[in-house]
Amino acid sequence: MHGTQVPELPAESTFTVEAPGLSIVAVRGPRGTSIALSGELDHATRPAFDRAVDQLLRAGPYELRIDLGDLVFLAVAGAHSFEQTAKRCRQGGGRLVLVNPRRAVLRLLTLFGIADLIGGAA
């Protein structure tokens, strides 16, 4: 997990990060970034997710859309990452939108108080 590298990104690009238990596919364009997560976002996989998001936000723009349709498990650590990512996006003048959450993921987002991040379909 600690060795998962995120490539430097040009203005428009696609990259995939495979970590044990989590796959992250990001497509970065001039108006924002779409990210598809599959697997589990928990304490063990959170560092890979946070590094990928950090790289994307450093490169700008601050519009992130995360598709949760293939995310089968979300722990509080992952929900906290979403909360922190949303804050960083707002600070940069953008926003974070979560789309297509499974029922169990939606439940945790609601319990954590961040269901307002959920937007329309991907």
C-alpha positions in Angstrom: 0.0 0.0 0.0 2.7 2.5 0.9 4.4 1.9 -2.4 1.4 2.8 -4.6 2.6 5.6 -6.9 0.4 8.1 -8.6 1.8 9.4 -11.9 2.3 13.1 -12.6 -0.6 14.3 -14.7 -0.7 16.4 -17.8 -3.7 18.8 -18.4 -5.9 16.0 -19.8 -5.2 12.4 -18.9 -6.4 9.1 -17.6 -4.7 7.1 -14.9 -5.4 4.0 -12.9 -4.1 3.2 -9.4 -4.4 -0.4 -8.3 -4.0 -1.0 -4.5 -4.9 -4.2 -2.6 -8.6 -3.9 -2.3 -9.2 -0.7 -4.2 -9.0 0.4 -7.8 -9.0 4.1 -8.8 -9.6 5.2 -12.3 -9.3 9.0 -12.9 -10.1 10.8 -16.1 -8.9 14.4 -15.9 -10.1 17.0 -18.3 -10.1 20.8 -18.6 -13.3 21.3 -16.6 -12.8 18.7 -13.9 -12.0 15.1 -13.0 -14.1 12.0 -12.9 -13.0 9.2 -10.6 -14.4 5.7 -10.5 -13.8 3.7 -7.4 -14.1 -0.1 -7.1 -13.5 -2.3 -4.2 -13.3 -1.1 -0.6 -12.4 2.3 0.8 -11.3 1.8 4.4 -8.4 2.4 6.7 -6.0 0.2 4.7 -6.9 1.7 1.2 -7.5 5.3 2.3 -3.8 6.3 1.8 -3.9 5.3 -1.9 -7.2 7.3 -2.4 -5.8 10.3 -0.6 -2.6 10.3 -2.6 -4.5 10.1 -5.9 -6.9 13.0 -4.9 -3.9 15.0 -3.7 -2.2 14.7 -7.0 -5.4 15.6 -8.9 -6.2 18.6 -6.7 -2.6 19.9 -6.9 -3.0 19.9 -10.7 -6.4 21.6 -10.6 -9.2 22.1 -11.4 -11.1 21.5 -8.2 -14.2 19.9 -9.7 -14.2 16.2 -8.7 -17.0 13.7 -9.6 -16.6 10.3 -7.9 -18.6 7.3 -9.1 -19.2 4.9 -6.2 -21.2 2.3 -8.2 -18.5 -0.3 -7.8 -17.5 0.6 -4.3 -18.7 -2.3 -2.2 -17.6 -1.1 1.2 -17.0 2.3 2.7 -15.6 2.6 6.2 -15.6 5.8 8.4 -12.0 6.4 7.3 -13.2 6.6 3.7 -16.1 8.8 4.5 -13.7 11.1 6.3 -11.6 11.3 3.2 -14.6 12.3 1.2 -15.4 15.0 3.8 -11.8 16.3 3.6 -11.7 16.2 -0.2 -15.0 18.2 -0.3 -13.5 20.8 1.9 -10.3 21.1 -0.2 -12.5 21.4 -3.4 -14.5 24.2 -1.8 -11.4 26.0 -0.7 -10.2 25.9 -4.4 -13.5 27.3 -5.6 -14.9 24.0 -6.8 -16.9 21.1 -5.5 -17.0 17.3 -4.9 -19.9 15.3 -6.2 -20.4 11.6 -5.2 -22.6 9.7 -7.6 -24.2 6.2 -7.8 -23.6 5.0 -4.3 -24.8 1.5 -3.3 -27.3 1.2 -0.5 -24.7 0.4 2.2 -22.4 3.2 1.1 -25.3 5.6 1.0 -26.2 4.6 4.6 -22.8 5.4 5.9 -22.6 8.7 4.0 -26.0 9.6 5.6 -24.9 8.6 9.1 -21.6 10.5 8.7 -23.6 13.6 7.7 -22.2 14.0 4.2 -25.1 12.7 2.0 -25.4 16.3 0.7 -22.3 15.5 -1.5 -24.4 13.1 -3.5 -25.3 14.3 -7.0 -27.0 13.0 -10.1 -26.1 9.9 -12.1 -22.6 9.6 -13.5 
